[in-house]
Amino acid sequence: MIRSATVNDIPEIRTMIRELAAYEKAEEQARATEEQLRAALFGEHPAAFALIAEDDGTGEVMAFALWFPRFSTWTGTRGMHLEDLYVRPHARGAGYGKALLAALAAICRRDGYDRFEWWVLAWNTPTIDFYTSLGVEFLDEWKVCRLSGEPLKKLAARAPEVVAPAGDG
């Protein structure tokens, strides 16, 4: 069964985020707290949304997907960015990942999103093979850019004064 996450799923989502980070050899980077996840997923202005995959027989949480909307200036439409897709090791190959991706694709179609995008680590061959089997297009000509920590702080210090709109802007 695929369903929208509820606030009661926060502890399980946090656990799976840490499991995913361990699989990706970056467990120390998974610092999100339950409080942060609660605010991000269920606060007044949610930053992201999540789906849960449960075993139909036992109700055990087998997988989750966490996503948020994007916007393309080229198409003038929203799209979806999949931040995390994680299937627990004992549940891999049972269709949970494919079911979550299908549910997300259906959300894209329902909401008029033209693009559904995510990243995959270059060394993660089993996952790349899975995505290839679904017809995913890999955009090799693009590089992911990230600015964090001290370099982010240094660049921010060089910014001119900016007047931002109130709220999320």
Secondary structure, DSSP 8 states (H G I E B T S, - for coil): -EEE--GGGHHHHHHHHHHHHHHTT-GGG----HHHHHHHHHSSS-S-EEEEEE-TTT--EEEEEEEEEEEETTTTEEEEEEEEEEE-GGGTTSSHHHHHHHHHHHHHHHHT--EEEE---TT-HHHHHHHHHTT----TT-------HHHHHHHHHT-------STT-
